[in-house]
Amino acid sequence: MVIDSAKIFYQDLKNSFKDLLPIVVVVAFFQIAIVRAMPENFSSIVVGLVIVAIGLALFIRGLELGIFPIGESLATDFAKKGSFFWLMLFAFTIGFSTTVAEPALIAIADKAAAISAGKIDAFFLRMTVAASVGFAIALGVFRILTGHPIHYYIITGYVLVVGITFFAPVEIVGLAYDSGGVTTSTVTVPLVAALGIGLASSIKGRNPAIDGFGLIAFASLTPMIFVQLYGILVYAMSPESAAQTFLVMEEAVKETVEVHKHFDPWDILWDLVAVIKDVFPILAVIFFFQYAVIRKRVAYLHKIAIGIVLVILGLYAFILGLEMGLFPIGESIAFQLTEMKNNVLIYLFGFLIGFSTTMAEPSLLAIAIKAKEVSEGRINDMVLRVSVAIGVAIGIALGAYRIVAGDPLHYYIIVGYVIVIGLTYFAPKYIIPIAYDSGGVTTSTVTVPLVAALGLGLAENIEGRNPLIDGFGLIAFASLFPMITVMGYGIYAQYLVNKEEKR
């Protein structure tokens, strides 16, 4: 038993190092060839990378043992219980509780409040986004129960997003689009995916591959609508004032891209507390509904408990390793490139860092594993991850170009949505929900800090750019383009299948 577990962990660890290799190559290339200086904390970076790899391996093993089984078990029990009210309440509560504690959302909300000179309230912004995610998960569960095609909902959502954009204040548009990309955390994504797939598997006439995915797409779409409505209300009640100066924005941006040269050992303790605090609301909701509503003991509780502990330790080690080395050096390179004012290097860095960080995203790993499983091998997990990573890379490079050029964000997003809607009618049915979900899992633990630093750094260093209006939006690009590349992959894969059948 112990030997088998050690073999499985060794394989997971080997895969983790393979996933991190692109990030190492990109960072090393830019540090040596472009910045031309060895980082001061080289040993810390190496140790950090090893810790990240161990964290990834533990996280994936924990998902398989704990999060996936309990999510699918809950969905099956709710389907058997047949209570529409309790299922809707559970869906809303799990969406709301996990989003309120999401570290990426807290960081973005605090930064938006600082850059807007307090006009945007961080607490109310978080509540708005959390409520929108709760609504999204409930709506997604309702879609699975009714069996409606997902693209009807998504297309309607895009039309609403674009329509509201023309009435929303320009200061809120980029923030609203980015809010859709930071709502789905590393722990939330696997649990929500397991819930959707488990529900689709338990209802007669539903296909787990077609109906089970899509909840994450809903959770990425609705915040864009809710935050824009919040912005319209805030700016209508509090018109623009002279107090909101560029100086306030500049100081806030400097805090965001500030490089932490020294690693504080106390960070070890606080990171563990932060991870437990992030996971606790999820566990509280799960076990409340399991024992108080379904009134059934958790099967294989000891195994589930081990899985949850591994997820916490894995996520903790992952974040710790990133903070020890990769975040400081990545943010440093991003900021130095913006000061060099070499646009080609900025676009290249955006493309390469987008690809490499996405390949290491734990959320994407979890979705790819599930996609391969429920599609019975039709979807190759590695090809899916590469397709998503290419989409993120293109998105960040194009988003960086938009900031340099000073073009309005919504023009690019509208064209992107039109392409997504067009591809929806040609893509195979089984790939569409996975493609929509891919947009929500790309911007999580690894990608958000580096992308935010690049966007805000660009907006600060380019004359005539406003950090509040131009600095946000890169996360939205990183969420949009994977949908296009994944559907493109699906269309091409289906073409090869049809060609083979004809032959």
N, C-alpha and C positions, 0 to 999 in steps of 0.2 A: 504493500500500500504506500509506504513512505518512499520507496524507490520509484514507483510509478509517478507519484506526485512530483518528485524531484526531476524526473525526465520531462514531464509536462511543463514545469516551471522553466527548466533549461531551454526548452524549445521556445517558450514565450519570451524569454530574455533575449535569445538570439534574434527573434523577429523584431523586438523592441530596438535593439542596436541597429538593425537594418533600416527601420523606420526613421531613426534619428540621423542616419548618415547624410541625407540631403541637406539638413540644417547645418551640420558641421562643415560640409563642403562650401556652402554659400557664405557662411560667416567667415570661415578661414580665408576664402578667396578675397572678399571685400576688405578684410582686416589687413591682409598681407599685400595684395596687389593695388588696392585703392587708397586706403588710409595709410598704409606703409608704416605700421608701428605695431609692435607686439603688445597685447593687452597686459595691464599691470597684474591682473588677477588670473593669470594663465592656469595655475594649479587649481584654483577654485572652479574654473570653467570645466576642467577635466573631471574633477570630482562631481560637479553638478550634473554633467552628462551621464555619468555612471548611475547616479541616483535617479535621474529621469528615466533611464532604461529599466531599472529595477521597479520603479513606480508604475510604469506602463504595464510591465509583466504582471505585477500584483493586481492591478486594476482590471485587466482583461480576465484573469482567473476568478476574481471576485464577482464579476458580472455573470460569468457562466455558473458559478455556484449559488449566488444569492439574488441579485437584482432581476435577471431574466426569469428565473423560476417563480419568484413571488409575484412579479407583475403579471405573468401569464395565468398563475393560479387565481389571483384576485379577479381577473377578467372572466375566467371560466365560472367562478362562484357567483359573480354578479349576473352573468348570463342565465345561470340556472335559477337564481333567486327571482329573476324576472321583474325586479322593481326599477322602473324607469326613473323615479324620483331620486332614489339613493345612488343610482349609477351616475346621474347627472351631477348630483351634489359632490360625489367623490371626484369626478372629472374636474369640476370647477375648483375644488379645494386643493387637489394635487397640483394643478396649474398655478393657482394663486400662491400657495405656500412655498413652492420651490422657486418661484420667480422673485418673491420679496427678498429672499436671502441670497440671490444670485450676485456674487462678487463683481462680475463684469458690469452688471446693471448699476450697482451701487457706485462703482468708479465713474461710469459715464454720467450718472445723475448728478453726482457731486461736482464733476467737471463742468457740466452744463450750467449748474447753479452759479459756479464761480465765474465762468466766462460771460454769463448774462447779467452779471452784477446783482444776482439775487432775484431777478425777475422770474426765472424758472425755479420753482421750489423743488429741491431734490426729493423730499419725502413724498409730495403729491405726484411728482413724476413717476416715482417707483410704484406708488399705489395704482396709478393709471395703467402702467405697463403690466403690473401683476394682475389687475382685474381683467385686462384684455386677454392675457394668456389663459386665465381661468375660463373665460368665455370661449376662447378658441378651442381648448381641450374638450369642453362640453359640447361645442358645435361639431367637432370632429367625431366624437363618440356618437352623437345623434346621426351623423352621416353614415357611420358604419351600421347602426341599427336599421336605418331606412334603406341602405343599399344604393344611395344616390351616387352617380359618378363624381369623382373629386373635382374634375376640371370645371364643372358648373359653379361650384363654390369659389374656387380659386380665381377664375376669370371675373366673377362678380366682385370679389375682393379687390382685384387689381383696378377695376373700373372705379370703385369707390376711392381707393388710394389716390389715383391720378386726378379724379374729380375734385377731391378735397384739397389737393396740392395747390390748385389755382386760387383757393381762398385762404390758405394758411399763410402766416407770416413767413418771410424768407428765412428768418432766424431759426425757425423750428423745423423746417423741411428736412435738412440733413440729419438733425438729431432724431427725428421721427423715423426716417428710413434706417438709421443705425440701430434704433431701439429694437427693431424687428430681428436684428442679427445677434443681439446679446442676451436674449431671453432664455435660450435653451442651453442649460449648463451640462457639464460633463456627466453628472449623475442623473439629471432629469431626462436626457435623451434616451438612454437605454430603458429606463422605467416606462416612459411614455410609449416607446416603440413596443415593448413587451405587452403593455396594456392593449394597444391597438391590435397587435397580431393575435394575442390571446382571445380577444373579443371576436375578431373575424373568424378565428378557428372554431369558436364555440357556437356560432350562429349558422344554422342550416342555410345553404345557398350563398354564403360569403366565401370569397377567396382571400386567404391571408396575404398573398403577394399584391393583389389589386386593392383590397379593402383595408388591410391591416396597417399599411403605411399612410401617411398624410397628416397625422396629428401634429407633427413637428412643423409642417408647412403652415398649418393654421396658426400655430403659436408664433410664427415669424411674420405672418401677414397682419393679424389684427392689431398688434401694437402700433403699426404705421398709421392706421386709421385713428385709433384712440388718442395717440400722442399729438397728431395734427389737430384734432378737435380740442384737446387740452390747450394747445398753443393758440388757437383762434380765440378761445375764452380768455386766456391770460393776457394776451396782447390787446384784446378789446377793452378789458378792465383797466389795464395799465399801459397807456400809450408810451411811445418812445420818449425817453428823457435824456437830458444832457449828462446825467450822472453815469450813464453807461458809456464809459470811455474806453478807448483802445488800450490805455495803460492797464486797466483792470484785466482785460482779456489777455494782454501780453504776459502779465505776472502769472495768471492761471495756466497759460500754455507752457511757460517755463517750468512750472511745477510738474506738469505732465511728462515732459521730455527730459527732466532732470536725471542725470546719471548717478546712481548710488554706487560710489566707489568702494565702500566698505560694507562687508556683509556682517550684520549684527547677529551674534549667536542667539539672542532672545527671539529672533524671527522664527527659530525652529519651534519654540513653544507656541507662539502666537499663530503660526500657520496651522499647527495641529488643532488648536482651538477653533480657528476659522473654518477648517474642513468639517469638524464635528458639528459646528453651528450651521453649516450649509446643509449637511445631511440630516440633521435632527428633525426639521419640519417634515421632510419626506417620510422618515420612519414613523413619526408621530401620527401622520395621516393614514399611512398604510395599516399600522397595527390598531388604530382606533376603529377603522372600518372593518378590519378583519375580525376583531373580537366583539365590538359593540353592535355592528350592523349585520354582518354575515353570521356572526356567532359560531365560528368554527376555528378549531386550533390549526395553527400553521403546520403543514406536513414537513417533516425533516427539518425542524426548527434549528437544530444544532448546525446542520449544513448551511442553512440560510444565514445563520448568525456568523459563521466563519466567512462566508462570502461577503457579507456587509462589512465586517472588520477588514478584510483584504481590500475592498473598494476604498474604505477610508484611509488605510495605510498607503495604498497605491497612489491615490490622488494626492495625499499629503506629501509623499516622497517626490512625486512628479512636480508639484508646485515648488517645493523646497529646492529641487535641482535646478529648475528654471530661474529662480531668484538668485541662486548662488553664482550663476554664470551667464546663461543665455539672454535673459532679459536686459541686464545692464549693457552687455556688449552689443546686442541687437539694437537697442534704443540709441546707444552712442553712435553706431554706424549710420542709422537713419538720420540723426540730427546733423552729423558731420557732412553727410551727402547733401542735405538741404542747404547747408552753408557754403558748399563748394559751387552751388548754382550750375551744376552740370546735369541738364535734364535727362540726357540719355542714360547716365548712370543711375539716376533716380528711378526711371522706368524699369531698368534692368534689375535693380535691387528689389523693387516692388514685385516684379514678376517672379524672381527666384525665391524671395522670402515667402511669397504667397504659396508657391508650389511646395516648398520644403516644410513649412510649418503645418500645412494642411495634411500632408502625408503622415505627420506625427500626432494629429488630433485624436484623442481618445474617443470622442463622440462619433467621429466618422468611422473609426475602427469597429465600434459597437454596431453601427447601422449596417456596415458592409458585411459583418458576420451574419447578422439576421437576414439580410437581403439574399445572400447566397443560400442560406438554410431554407427559407420559405419558397424560393424560386426553383428549388431542387436542382441547383447548379447552373441554371440558365444564365444567372448573373455571376460573373467572376468577381470575387471581392477585391482583388488587386486591381483589375481593370477599372472597376467602379471607383476605387480610391484615386487612381491616376486621373480619371476623367474629371472627378470633382476638383482635384488639385490643379489641373490645367485651367479649369473654369475660374478658380480663385485667383490664380496667377494673372490671367488675362484681366479679370475684374480690377485687381489692385493696380496693375500697370495703367489701365485705362482711367481709373479713378485718380491716379497721380497726375496723369495728363490733363484731366479736367481741372484740377486745382491750379496747375501751371497756366493753363489757357484761360482760366477764369469763367468758364461756361457755366450756365445754370444747371444744377444737379438733375432736376426733374426731366429735362429733355433727354438725357442719356437713359434714365430709368424708364421713361415711357417707351422709348424705342426698344429697350430690353424686354419689357413686358409684352410688347407686340410680337417680338420674335418668339418668346416663350409660348404665347397663345397660339401662334402659327404652328410651332413644332408639336404642340399638344395633339393636333389633329392628324399628325403623321406618325407619331411615336407609338410603339406597341403599348397596349393597355397596362401590362405588368410593370413597365418602367416609369410610367407617369407619376404615381404617388411617391416612388423612391426618388425621382428627380426633384420633385417639389420639396421633399424632406431634406435633400442634399443641401439646399440653400440655407437651411436652419442649423446644420451641424458643423458648418465650416468655420464659424466664428465663435470660438470658445476659449478654453484655457490658454492655448498657445498663441493663437493668431491675434486676438483683440488688442493686447497691450502693444505689440509691435506695430500693428496697423494704425492704431490710434496715435502713437508717437510719430509715425511717418506723416500722417495727414495733418496733424496740428503743427508739426515742425515745418512742413511746407507752407502752410497758411501764414505762419509767423514770419518766415524769411522772405516771402515773395511780396514785393511792394504792391499795395492796392488790394490785398486779400484780407478778408475778415475771418479770424479763427472760428467765430460762432457760425458764420454762414458757409465758409469754404472748408474749414478744418474737419468737419464731420462729413460722412458720406462714403468713405472708403469701405467701411464694414458693409454698407448696403450693396456696393459693387461686388464685394466678396461673397455676398449671399445670392445675388442675382445670376451671375454667369455660370455657376455650377449647374443650375437647372437647364441651361442651354446645352452645355457640353454633355451632361448625362443623357438627355433626350437624344442628342446627336449620336451618342454611343449606342443607345437602344435602337435607333433607326438603322444605323449601319449594321449592327448585329442581326437585326431582323432581315435586312437585305441579303446578308451572307447565308442565313438559314433558308430563305426563299430560293436563292440561287442554287443551293445544294439540293433542295427538294426537286427543283426542275431538272437538274442534272441526273 
